[in-house]
Amino acid sequence: MKPYQIKPDSKVDLSKHDPGDRREFEGSKEESLLELKKLTERLGELQELLYAENKQRVLVVLQAMDTGGKDGTIRRVFVDANPKGVRVASFKVPTPEELAHDYLWRVHKVVPGNGELVIFNRSHYEDVLVVRVHNLVPKQVWSKRYEQINQFERLLAENGTTILKFFLHIDLDEQKERLQARLDDPAKHWKFRLGDLDERKLWPDYIKAYEDAFEKTSTKYAPWYVIPANRKWYRDLVISRILVETLEALNMEYPKSEENLDGVVID
């Protein structure tokens, strides 16, 4: 999965990252779904082990343009996870209470505790993306946030949190198809907002904001991955592989059982 990881301090040009790439799996879509099933089952086992060990923490950050597939990724990749040890945190427009604090206040409250795997559906990166593109705060304010975010993530990492950040990379044509699918299906109308079309016009501004964020905040302790996401099955396969490899490297162990269990008889 190294081709998709952004190296620290490297220059990022998203036009050189193909949203339709599938280099890490040359089999058919049907074969990929069988492989994905094995990976999600293994991920479920590892997440159960994380929960049982109750020592380490995992934070998964999902960012994408509109229709990029964050919800679908969560449904498919974590299908075998134990709800006891998994939480999803979504970040919408800040509330008055949240605006009365620093921008990371609402984020720090929902980071994972021991044994937890937490998925951010959007994240603190909105404060260097949407805030920047829509000029919600001055440049001298949001430009300082990259280093603040790095320090925040370093704090989490040094206190036992493994951080993985995924950008689900689609292109304009794929977004057009997905928006049209929402219009064509009455059951999906609730997902469509006229404001999505206004955001679509700002695509180049968002791409530049994402490139700067990746360059400034992909670190050894909290790496960014640019995931080709035009093919949903490939997106899910790549993310599942990265998660399984990462959790296996944590060398987790089940807690020791109580003594003298051999003689226990259950009537």
ROVEX-10034 format. One record per residue (C-alpha): residue number from 1; residue in three letters; x, y, z. Coordinates in Angstrom, 3 decimals. Each point is the difference from the previous one (the first is absolute). Layout:
BEGIN
seq=NUM, type=ALA, east=X, north=Y, up=Z
...
***
This chain:
BEGIN
seq=1, type=MET, east=0.000, north=0.000, up=0.000
seq=2, type=LYS, east=3.052, north=2.285, up=0.002
seq=3, type=PRO, east=-0.851, north=1.541, up=-3.411
seq=4, type=TYR, east=-2.971, north=1.741, up=1.587
seq=5, type=GLN, east=1.745, north=1.371, up=3.076
seq=6, type=ILE, east=1.095, north=3.629, up=-0.017
seq=7, type=LYS, east=3.561, north=0.231, up=1.244
seq=8, type=PRO, east=0.720, north=2.714, up=2.577
seq=9, type=ASP, east=1.065, north=3.357, up=-1.485
seq=10, type=SER, east=-0.636, north=-1.170, up=-3.568
seq=11, type=LYS, east=-1.578, north=2.101, up=-2.734
seq=12, type=VAL, east=-3.557, north=-1.097, up=-0.840
seq=13, type=ASP, east=-1.655, north=0.341, up=-3.407
seq=14, type=LEU, east=-3.348, north=-1.779, up=0.007
seq=15, type=SER, east=-0.155, north=0.096, up=-3.798
seq=16, type=LYS, east=2.734, north=-2.648, up=0.096
seq=17, type=HIS, east=-2.109, north=-2.296, up=2.199
seq=18, type=ASP, east=-2.378, north=-1.989, up=-2.191
seq=19, type=PRO, east=-3.433, north=-0.399, up=1.673
seq=20, type=GLY, east=-0.564, north=-3.050, up=-2.209
seq=21, type=ASP, east=3.271, north=-1.727, up=0.860
seq=22, type=ARG, east=-0.137, north=-3.689, up=0.946
seq=23, type=ARG, east=3.661, north=-1.007, up=-0.060
seq=24, type=GLU, east=-0.140, north=-1.882, up=3.315
seq=25, type=PHE, east=-2.615, north=-2.496, up=-1.223
seq=26, type=GLU, east=-0.070, north=-1.289, up=-3.558
seq=27, type=GLY, east=-2.763, north=-2.550, up=0.528
seq=28, type=SER, east=-3.653, north=0.403, up=-0.910
seq=29, type=LYS, east=-2.538, north=1.904, up=2.074
seq=30, type=GLU, east=-1.512, north=-3.320, up=1.066
seq=31, type=GLU, east=3.386, north=-1.245, up=1.208
seq=32, type=SER, east=0.526, north=3.267, up=1.844
seq=33, type=LEU, east=-3.249, north=-0.436, up=1.897
seq=34, type=LEU, east=1.148, north=-3.418, up=1.208
seq=35, type=GLU, east=3.302, north=1.521, up=1.088
seq=36, type=LEU, east=-1.849, north=2.876, up=1.686
seq=37, type=LYS, east=-2.133, north=-2.467, up=1.970
seq=38, type=LYS, east=3.146, north=-1.665, up=1.369
seq=39, type=LEU, east=1.499, north=3.372, up=0.885
seq=40, type=THR, east=-3.094, north=1.329, up=1.769
seq=41, type=GLU, east=-0.283, north=-3.224, up=2.001
seq=42, type=ARG, east=3.663, north=0.322, up=0.995
seq=43, type=LEU, east=-0.527, north=3.661, up=0.839
seq=44, type=GLY, east=-2.902, north=-1.047, up=2.230
seq=45, type=GLU, east=2.267, north=-2.439, up=1.836
seq=46, type=LEU, east=2.696, north=2.618, up=0.486
seq=47, type=GLN, east=-2.471, north=2.613, up=1.181
seq=48, type=GLU, east=-1.382, north=-2.492, up=2.522
seq=49, type=LEU, east=3.563, north=-0.587, up=1.195
seq=50, type=LEU, east=0.566, north=3.762, up=0.284
seq=51, type=TYR, east=-3.140, north=0.259, up=2.137
seq=52, type=ALA, east=0.920, north=-2.991, up=2.169
seq=53, type=GLU, east=3.577, north=1.139, up=0.595
seq=54, type=ASN, east=-1.293, north=3.452, up=0.993
seq=55, type=LYS, east=3.397, north=1.694, up=-0.231
seq=56, type=GLN, east=0.332, north=1.550, up=-3.444
seq=57, type=ARG, east=-2.144, north=2.342, up=-2.071
seq=58, type=VAL, east=-0.631, north=0.441, up=-3.728
seq=59, type=LEU, east=-1.260, north=3.105, up=-1.791
seq=60, type=VAL, east=-1.106, north=-0.173, up=-3.634
seq=61, type=VAL, east=-0.576, north=3.324, up=-1.779
seq=62, type=LEU, east=-2.119, north=0.035, up=-3.176
seq=63, type=GLN, east=-0.057, north=3.053, up=-2.231
seq=64, type=ALA, east=-1.400, north=0.383, up=-3.513
seq=65, type=MET, east=-1.697, north=2.330, up=-2.408
seq=66, type=ASP, east=-3.807, north=-0.201, up=-0.057
seq=67, type=THR, east=-1.155, north=-3.523, up=-1.066
seq=68, type=GLY, east=3.505, north=-1.312, up=0.673
seq=69, type=GLY, east=-1.355, north=-3.026, up=1.878
seq=70, type=LYS, east=0.734, north=0.485, up=3.678
seq=71, type=ASP, east=-3.265, north=-1.590, up=1.167
seq=72, type=GLY, east=0.348, north=-2.907, up=-2.411
seq=73, type=THR, east=3.562, north=-0.614, up=1.147
seq=74, type=ILE, east=-1.111, north=-0.183, up=3.613
seq=75, type=ARG, east=-2.839, north=-2.417, up=-0.818
seq=76, type=ARG, east=2.102, north=-2.381, up=-2.065
seq=77, type=VAL, east=3.418, north=0.070, up=1.622
seq=78, type=PHE, east=-1.227, north=-0.251, up=3.595
seq=79, type=VAL, east=-2.855, north=-2.407, up=-0.662
seq=80, type=ASP, east=1.474, north=-2.646, up=2.349
seq=81, type=ALA, east=1.056, north=2.364, up=2.763
seq=82, type=ASN, east=-1.372, north=-0.329, up=3.521
seq=83, type=PRO, east=-2.181, north=3.069, up=0.733
seq=84, type=LYS, east=1.197, north=-0.055, up=3.615
seq=85, type=GLY, east=3.467, north=1.111, up=-1.024
seq=86, type=VAL, east=-0.732, north=2.172, up=-3.044
seq=87, type=ARG, east=-1.368, north=3.534, up=-0.190
seq=88, type=VAL, east=-0.673, north=2.348, up=-2.904
seq=89, type=ALA, east=0.347, north=3.728, up=0.627
seq=90, type=SER, east=-1.385, north=2.423, up=-2.595
seq=91, type=PHE, east=0.872, north=3.671, up=-0.131
seq=92, type=LYS, east=-2.612, north=2.366, up=-1.366
seq=93, type=VAL, east=-0.330, north=3.775, up=0.216
seq=94, type=PRO, east=1.260, north=0.997, up=3.476
seq=95, type=THR, east=-2.628, north=0.726, up=2.635
seq=96, type=PRO, east=0.024, north=3.264, up=2.004
seq=97, type=GLU, east=1.548, north=-1.877, up=2.906
seq=98, type=GLU, east=2.742, north=-1.403, up=-2.226
seq=99, type=LEU, east=0.681, north=3.412, up=-1.535
seq=100, type=ALA, east=0.526, north=1.371, up=3.503
seq=101, type=HIS, east=3.064, north=-2.265, up=0.356
seq=102, type=ASP, east=3.097, north=-0.609, up=-2.072
seq=103, type=TYR, east=-0.645, north=-1.985, up=-3.191
seq=104, type=LEU, east=1.609, north=-3.187, up=1.369
seq=105, type=TRP, east=-2.139, north=-0.072, up=3.155
seq=106, type=ARG, east=-2.840, north=-1.968, up=-1.577
seq=107, type=VAL, east=2.491, north=-2.365, up=-1.591
seq=108, type=HIS, east=1.997, north=-0.857, up=3.095
seq=109, type=LYS, east=-3.198, north=-1.005, up=1.799
seq=110, type=VAL, east=-0.662, north=-2.892, up=-2.382
seq=111, type=VAL, east=3.451, north=-1.474, up=-0.664
seq=112, type=PRO, east=0.342, north=-3.720, up=0.839
seq=113, type=GLY, east=0.575, north=-1.274, up=3.505
seq=114, type=ASN, east=1.768, north=-3.233, up=0.897
seq=115, type=GLY, east=-1.232, north=-2.901, up=-2.109
seq=116, type=GLU, east=-1.995, north=2.198, up=-2.359
seq=117, type=LEU, east=0.095, north=0.458, up=-3.746
seq=118, type=VAL, east=-1.560, north=3.337, up=-0.936
seq=119, type=ILE, east=-0.834, north=1.111, up=-3.541
seq=120, type=PHE, east=-0.199, north=3.700, up=-0.795
seq=121, type=ASN, east=-2.528, north=0.630, up=-2.777
seq=122, type=ARG, east=1.523, north=3.348, up=-0.960
seq=123, type=SER, east=2.249, north=1.399, up=2.673
seq=124, type=HIS, east=2.074, north=2.840, up=1.398
seq=125, type=TYR, east=1.334, north=0.438, up=-3.536
seq=126, type=GLU, east=-3.183, north=1.850, up=-0.907
seq=127, type=ASP, east=1.663, north=2.918, up=1.798
seq=128, type=VAL, east=2.676, north=0.235, up=-2.700
seq=129, type=LEU, east=-2.314, north=-1.015, up=-2.866
seq=130, type=VAL, east=-3.537, north=1.431, up=0.117
seq=131, type=VAL, east=1.124, north=2.851, up=2.228
seq=132, type=ARG, east=2.734, north=0.878, up=-2.494
seq=133, type=VAL, east=-2.016, north=-0.400, up=-3.212
seq=134, type=HIS, east=-2.928, north=2.056, up=1.304
seq=135, type=ASN, east=2.162, north=2.616, up=1.716
seq=136, type=LEU, east=-1.707, north=-0.593, up=3.342
seq=137, type=VAL, east=3.073, north=1.168, up=1.901
seq=138, type=PRO, east=3.021, north=2.048, up=-1.132
seq=139, type=LYS, east=2.993, north=-1.732, up=-1.577
seq=140, type=GLN, east=2.205, north=0.956, up=2.935
seq=141, type=VAL, east=-2.345, north=-2.087, up=2.170
seq=142, type=TRP, east=-0.456, north=-3.183, up=-2.056
seq=143, type=SER, east=3.619, north=-0.069, up=-1.184
seq=144, type=LYS, east=1.138, north=-0.555, up=3.597
seq=145, type=ARG, east=-2.248, north=-3.003, up=0.370
seq=146, type=TYR, east=2.172, north=-2.451, up=-1.928
seq=147, type=GLU, east=2.664, north=0.016, up=2.692
seq=148, type=GLN, east=-2.650, north=0.038, up=2.742
seq=149, type=ILE, east=-1.555, north=-3.105, up=-1.537
seq=150, type=ASN, east=3.401, north=-1.673, up=-0.230
seq=151, type=GLN, east=0.623, north=0.663, up=3.681
seq=152, type=PHE, east=-3.489, north=-1.240, up=0.901
seq=153, type=GLU, east=0.525, north=-3.236, up=-1.923
seq=154, type=ARG, east=3.478, north=-0.396, up=1.461
seq=155, type=LEU, east=-1.537, north=0.247, up=3.468
seq=156, type=LEU, east=-2.466, north=-2.765, up=-0.849
seq=157, type=ALA, east=2.683, north=-2.203, up=-1.562
seq=158, type=GLU, east=2.402, north=0.378, up=2.913
seq=159, type=ASN, east=-2.781, north=-1.054, up=2.344
seq=160, type=GLY, east=-0.778, north=-3.262, up=-1.792
seq=161, type=THR, east=-2.217, north=0.920, up=-2.958
seq=162, type=THR, east=0.730, north=-1.414, up=-3.447
seq=163, type=ILE, east=-1.206, north=2.506, up=-2.609
seq=164, type=LEU, east=-0.873, north=-0.745, up=-3.622
seq=165, type=LYS, east=-1.361, north=2.708, up=-2.306
seq=166, type=PHE, east=-1.700, north=-0.870, up=-3.291
seq=167, type=PHE, east=-0.987, north=2.356, up=-2.816
seq=168, type=LEU, east=-2.539, north=-1.726, up=-2.247
seq=169, type=HIS, east=1.070, north=1.341, up=-3.394
seq=170, type=ILE, east=-2.622, north=0.251, up=-2.752
seq=171, type=ASP, east=-0.031, north=2.151, up=-3.129
seq=172, type=LEU, east=-2.538, north=2.517, up=-1.291
seq=173, type=ASP, east=-1.602, north=-2.454, up=-2.430
seq=174, type=GLU, east=-0.534, north=-2.572, up=2.742
seq=175, type=GLN, east=-1.507, north=2.630, up=2.274
seq=176, type=LYS, east=-2.365, north=1.047, up=-2.785
seq=177, type=GLU, east=-1.191, north=-3.609, up=-0.411
seq=178, type=ARG, east=-0.542, north=-0.402, up=3.749
seq=179, type=LEU, east=-1.893, north=3.275, up=0.318
seq=180, type=GLN, east=-2.163, north=-0.952, up=-2.980
seq=181, type=ALA, east=-0.711, north=-3.386, up=1.584
seq=182, type=ARG, east=-1.324, north=1.801, up=3.071
seq=183, type=LEU, east=-2.289, north=2.099, up=-2.182
seq=184, type=ASP, east=-1.235, north=-3.009, up=-1.978
seq=185, type=ASP, east=-0.922, north=-2.081, up=3.059
seq=186, type=PRO, east=-2.763, north=1.454, up=2.204
seq=187, type=ALA, east=1.301, north=-2.082, up=2.897
seq=188, type=LYS, east=3.250, north=1.966, up=-0.186
seq=189, type=HIS, east=-1.462, north=3.487, up=-0.342
seq=190, type=TRP, east=0.654, north=0.618, up=3.691
seq=191, type=LYS, east=3.716, north=-0.196, up=-0.760
seq=192, type=PHE, east=-0.142, north=2.734, up=-2.630
seq=193, type=ARG, east=0.335, north=3.683, up=0.776
seq=194, type=LEU, east=0.009, north=2.849, up=-2.516
seq=195, type=GLY, east=2.990, north=1.288, up=1.934
seq=196, type=ASP, east=1.930, north=-3.040, up=-1.255
seq=197, type=LEU, east=0.048, north=1.643, up=-3.432
seq=198, type=ASP, east=1.467, north=3.193, up=1.435
seq=199, type=GLU, east=2.692, north=-2.036, up=1.749
seq=200, type=ARG, east=0.723, north=-1.825, up=-3.266
seq=201, type=LYS, east=0.871, north=3.334, up=-1.635
seq=202, type=LEU, east=2.693, north=0.431, up=2.655
seq=203, type=TRP, east=1.709, north=-3.304, up=-0.895
seq=204, type=PRO, east=3.382, north=1.579, up=-0.945
seq=205, type=ASP, east=0.078, north=1.968, up=3.253
seq=206, type=TYR, east=-0.692, north=-3.133, up=2.025
seq=207, type=ILE, east=2.656, north=-1.965, up=-1.875
seq=208, type=LYS, east=2.587, north=2.658, up=0.796
seq=209, type=ALA, east=-1.079, north=0.061, up=3.652
seq=210, type=TYR, east=0.298, north=-3.785, up=0.219
seq=211, type=GLU, east=3.433, north=-0.002, up=-1.645
seq=212, type=ASP, east=1.292, north=2.537, up=2.497
seq=213, type=ALA, east=-1.499, north=-1.950, up=2.906
seq=214, type=PHE, east=1.663, north=-3.236, up=-1.132
seq=215, type=GLU, east=3.359, north=1.692, up=-0.483
seq=216, type=LYS, east=-0.091, north=1.617, up=3.417
seq=217, type=THR, east=-1.628, north=-2.712, up=2.132
seq=218, type=SER, east=1.005, north=-3.415, up=-1.349
seq=219, type=THR, east=2.405, north=-1.151, up=2.681
seq=220, type=LYS, east=1.654, north=-3.224, up=1.067
seq=221, type=TYR, east=-2.344, north=-0.225, up=2.993
seq=222, type=ALA, east=-3.152, north=1.033, up=-1.907
seq=223, type=PRO, east=0.379, north=-0.774, up=-3.719
seq=224, type=TRP, east=-2.382, north=0.982, up=-2.775
seq=225, type=TYR, east=-1.025, north=-2.502, up=-2.680
seq=226, type=VAL, east=-1.507, north=1.135, up=-3.317
seq=227, type=ILE, east=-2.348, north=-2.880, up=-0.827
seq=228, type=PRO, east=-1.243, north=-0.481, up=-3.585
seq=229, type=ALA, east=-3.770, north=0.059, up=0.547
seq=230, type=ASN, east=-1.683, north=0.043, up=-3.418
seq=231, type=ARG, east=-0.412, north=-3.763, up=0.404
seq=232, type=LYS, east=-1.719, north=-0.554, up=3.338
seq=233, type=TRP, east=1.089, north=-3.632, up=0.257
seq=234, type=TYR, east=3.642, north=0.952, up=-0.506
seq=235, type=ARG, east=-0.235, north=2.826, up=2.519
seq=236, type=ASP, east=-1.338, north=-2.400, up=2.624
seq=237, type=LEU, east=2.626, north=-2.621, up=-0.806
seq=238, type=VAL, east=2.933, north=2.390, up=0.329
seq=239, type=ILE, east=-1.217, north=1.549, up=3.256
seq=240, type=SER, east=-0.714, north=-3.428, up=1.489
seq=241, type=ARG, east=3.499, north=-1.205, up=-0.843
seq=242, type=ILE, east=1.613, north=3.048, up=1.563
seq=243, type=LEU, east=-2.068, north=-0.386, up=3.167
seq=244, type=VAL, east=0.709, north=-3.719, up=0.334
seq=245, type=GLU, east=3.745, north=0.500, up=-0.540
seq=246, type=THR, east=0.055, north=2.854, up=2.513
seq=247, type=LEU, east=-1.925, north=-1.824, up=2.719
seq=248, type=GLU, east=2.037, north=-3.177, up=-0.431
seq=249, type=ALA, east=3.157, north=2.067, up=0.564
seq=250, type=LEU, east=-1.297, north=1.134, up=3.419
seq=251, type=ASN, east=0.919, north=-3.439, up=1.432
seq=252, type=MET, east=-3.108, north=-0.103, up=2.177
seq=253, type=GLU, east=-0.700, north=-2.794, up=2.489
seq=254, type=TYR, east=-3.113, north=-1.251, up=1.720
seq=255, type=PRO, east=-0.002, north=0.572, up=3.768
seq=256, type=LYS, east=1.033, north=-2.955, up=2.138
seq=257, type=SER, east=-2.887, north=-2.146, up=1.093
seq=258, type=GLU, east=-0.823, north=-0.650, up=3.636
seq=259, type=GLU, east=1.856, north=-2.835, up=1.657
seq=260, type=ASN, east=-1.433, north=-3.485, up=0.573
seq=261, type=LEU, east=-2.480, north=0.065, up=-2.864
seq=262, type=ASP, east=0.792, north=-3.585, up=-1.004
seq=263, type=GLY, east=-2.123, north=-1.399, up=2.773
seq=264, type=VAL, east=-3.006, north=2.257, up=-0.538
seq=265, type=VAL, east=-3.231, north=-1.893, up=-0.689
seq=266, type=ILE, east=-3.066, north=1.867, up=-1.227
seq=267, type=ASP, east=-3.153, north=-1.684, up=1.296
***
